Amino acid sequence: MSDSHSLVIEAIAGGIHASGMTLLQVGKIREAAFQFRKALLVAPRLCDSAVALGHCLHLLGEYADALEAYDQALQAAPDRAVVWNNRGNTLLELRRYDEAAESYSRALELAPALHDARVALATCYQALGLVEEAKAACDTVLVADPGHAEAHWNRALLLLLTGEYREGWREYDWRWRKRGFTSPRRDFPQPSWQGEPITGRTILIHAEQGFGDTLQFCRYVPQVAARGARIIFECHPPLVPLMEHLAEEVNVVATGEPLPPFDLQAPLLSLPMVFDTTVETIPGHVPYVAPPVGRLPYWNSQIVDDERLNVGLCWAGKSYPDPGRSCPVELLAPLAGIEGVSWCSLQVGWEKPLPLPMNDCTSHVRDFGDTAALIAQLDLVITVDTAVAHLAGALGKPTWVMLPYAPDWRWMLGREDSLWYPTMRLFRQSGLGSWEDVVRRVGDALDNEVARTR
């Protein structure tokens, strides 16, 4: 091929690539991907188009195709750090943590100042159970860039995971500076409460993050009330019926509703730091929530009393932030062979086939008040790490939680119990993704429980 012909080809491909970039900048992701594919048909070694195509496919959730695009980019430019970094991001989404770690490491060899890649590498290490290596990666970033919010956030989760609560809560405050944090920062003119005397004053405590976070940390609301404060507690609407009787002097308001006047304010998950919570001082008394009394008769009528053990089951949580916490429902099939158990679904909105007979009345669940009233009828709850686990624990119900190999920080490491919920028992994966082993151990324990109750 002549030089002039090559220049023509490059010009055509470059024009198509530019068109794709214009579409990408205005959010037309699929259309942009189409243009980048066209550019690569004209010039297969056009690295920029391969990288851009991989980026588009990643945004579309088409991770296997994104990985193929990045590998094509590496054939043309094996020494570009951005390709290795982006490839690591896609492998991370695919939960191929070993490979993702290798890709990030290669990116950092080429560009040591690529701090986001090192933070992502820490995420891989944590997923692989390499907690100290994950901490070291975050520390390396913070030496070079002390204001790197994502490194502080990852470090906070690692400190809390290992029970280093005082420093962990301080680091946890960096969540408000983290890109894309799940809850928006609330900019109130009223000052943030730091633990000073509060008798006779009104404080707004505002929930943040998910249902489970609110269910776990609403235990601090009565502690604030005990200091003589009047409390406005703003929380997710489905939690309002459950929160209305947390303590006296508490006015519960659904998020989005007008707020009454108040003097001070505090995000809910900042209260452990305000109260200087350590592993030794976790307020672990349960129950600290109760189902609405008026709903109990209906839910009592939904449970058959035939002397079998009534066990609630929940096997899936939201895919974000941890898709690995859900147990594939088909793997629960061995539980069907356990005699003396009546299964009750706690999995709201599930429409796919189930591998064991189950009473499912979740279509009548309106909010967490109903879920709490249903759980109150059960002898035992078996669940993955989701809001149901926190609700059952807060109700003081015997609860078995099936955990992934790399657990969320609140379950700590190596324990079979929970310091936050004294009626809880933890069943941890012995290896990455080993749900079959967890289900087997749960089944054995359930056999023993049935024998004991008989």
Stockholm file with secondary structure:
# STOCKHOLM 1.0

chainA/1-454         MSDSHSLVIEAIAGGIHASGMTLLQVGKIREAAFQFRKALLVAPRLCDSAVALGHCLHLLGEYADALEAYDQALQAAPDRAVVWNNRGNTLLELRRYDEAAESYSRALELAPALHDARVALATCYQALGLVEEAKAACDTVLVADPGHAEAHWNRALLLLLTGEYREGWREYDWRWRKRGFTSPRRDFPQPSWQGEPITGRTILIHAEQGFGDTLQFCRYVPQVAARGARIIFECHPPLVPLMEHLAEEVNVVATGEPLPPFDLQAPLLSLPMVFDTTVETIPGHVPYVAPPVGRLPYWNSQIVDDERLNVGLCWAGKSYPDPGRSCPVELLAPLAGIEGVSWCSLQVGWEKPLPLPMNDCTSHVRDFGDTAALIAQLDLVITVDTAVAHLAGALGKPTWVMLPYAPDWRWMLGREDSLWYPTMRLFRQSGLGSWEDVVRRVGDALDNEVARTR
#=GR chainA/1-454 SS CCHHHHHHHHHHHHHHHHHHHHHHHTTCHHHHHHHHHHHHHHCTTCHHHHHHHHHHHHHTTCHHHHHHHHHHHHHHCTTCHHHHHHHHHHHHHTTCHHHHHHHHHHHHHHCTTCHHHHHHHHHHHHHTTCHHHHHHHHHHHHHHCTTCHHHHHHHHHHHHHTTCHHHHHHHHGGGGGSTTCSSCCCCCSSCBCCSCCCTTCEEEEECCSCHHHHHHHGGGHHHHHTTTCEEEEEECGGGHHHHTTSSTTEEEEETTSCCCCCSEEEEGGGHHHHTTCCGGGCCCCSCCCCCCGGGHHHHHHTSCCSSSEEEEEECCCCSSSCGGGSCCGGGGGGGGGCTTEEEEECCTTCCSCCSSCCBCCGGGCCSHHHHHHHHTTCSEEEEESSHHHHHHHHTTCCEEEEECSSCCGGGCSSCSBCSSCTTEEEEECSSTTCHHHHHHHHHHHHHHHHHHHC
#=GC SS_cons         CCHHHHHHHHHHHHHHHHHHHHHHHTTCHHHHHHHHHHHHHHCTTCHHHHHHHHHHHHHTTCHHHHHHHHHHHHHHCTTCHHHHHHHHHHHHHTTCHHHHHHHHHHHHHHCTTCHHHHHHHHHHHHHTTCHHHHHHHHHHHHHHCTTCHHHHHHHHHHHHHTTCHHHHHHHHGGGGGSTTCSSCCCCCSSCBCCSCCCTTCEEEEECCSCHHHHHHHGGGHHHHHTTTCEEEEEECGGGHHHHTTSSTTEEEEETTSCCCCCSEEEEGGGHHHHTTCCGGGCCCCSCCCCCCGGGHHHHHHTSCCSSSEEEEEECCCCSSSCGGGSCCGGGGGGGGGCTTEEEEECCTTCCSCCSSCCBCCGGGCCSHHHHHHHHTTCSEEEEESSHHHHHHHHTTCCEEEEECSSCCGGGCSSCSBCSSCTTEEEEECSSTTCHHHHHHHHHHHHHHHHHHHC
//
